[in-house]
């Protein structure tokens, strides 16, 4: 794969100034349909559109759809019409891998957004990398996806050059929450639980390491099956251990009933978790027993960012039935990053995209490394591992039935 330096001069809503000509060949690798001087490119999207995590997945899909519609309306890449194709992974790695294979086989697909779950992301990376197709996740937070399995020892090695993400990682998300609970909430004893999945166990481990480093005490650990909803056995163990709070590494479909049952069993403190608990669905499921619970999430609250106001207004105007949820802004930015990489390739090639889709994909993946723009979530860019350069994090506490921001900043070791 050749490595070019492609400078992108753009903002999140800038219109393109290029004139592209339809340059596809008639062969199988022509890449995208064309009509007159307009070329159509598809951006694939993989997310859980059904099942327990569908609220998050639908928010991701809608936000990506809004980015595509905005690019087409603004003619961000002159002569190119973008189309979104969304496939459902239902939160299952096997389905994600199948979807990735479908995207790669479709010669109209130039890149893909997604997935939500880190374990699904692991199943897709190799498929996209082998095809030279860029993948940008708005939600994967497991550090090993970009920094390799030995990242904890300081031996960081990027496993796949085509994989990027607009969300920051659990390497800082867990410790950020640990510092807040120990230093600011002054809570010293925790019971740590995870769902044994890539995201959950990794997040719980980074939280635990930092909490113990600070001087906190882990009074118990356990695992739950996220497919279950009866956690009374674990809840009783928690109550008996008398922690100041519980830290849960996992997602809201299991986290909410766990919190509800733990408090009914006698837990006096909050349940704390990561970005997968930051959803209105968590509050709906745990009801009054969600009060006081805390979730960390990537980035600053969207409502606090001037860069997000246009997105929020446009999302509302578009009439989507479901909210953009925790990852909407990051999904918009992930989609916009692919669009900007396509624009950069066209600029590099005198206003034309390569006639061969495989070559287009390769150049788009290369261009992604240098993409920079002011996005919904703030400044968007990628480091040498494909991780976002935006390291901001926020903590939200459930107050009066809503997640309310209580702290925003960056992790300091």
WOWO-V572426 format. One record per run of one state. SS is the DSSP state (a for helix, b for strand, c for the rest). FROM is the first residue (numbers start at 0). TO is the last residue. Records with the same first field share a line. If there is no record, write none. Layout:
SS=FROM-TO / FROM-TO
This chain:
c=0-32 / 35-36 / 47-52 / 74-78 / 88-91 / 105-107 / 114-116 / 131-132 / 137-142 / 147-149 / 153-161 / 165-168 / 184-187 / 194-196 / 214-215 / 223-230 / 241-243 / 249-250 / 265-269 / 273-273 / 277-278 / 290-292 / 298-300 / 304-304 / 318-326 / 348-355 / 368-371 / 375-376 / 380-380 / 382-386 / 388-390 / 399-400 / 410-412
b=33-34 / 37-46 / 79-87 / 108-113 / 133-136 / 162-164 / 188-193 / 216-222 / 244-248 / 270-272 / 293-297 / 372-374 / 377-379 / 381-381 / 387-387 / 391-398 / 401-409
a=53-73 / 92-104 / 117-130 / 143-146 / 150-152 / 169-183 / 197-213 / 231-240 / 251-264 / 274-276 / 279-289 / 301-303 / 305-317 / 327-347 / 356-367
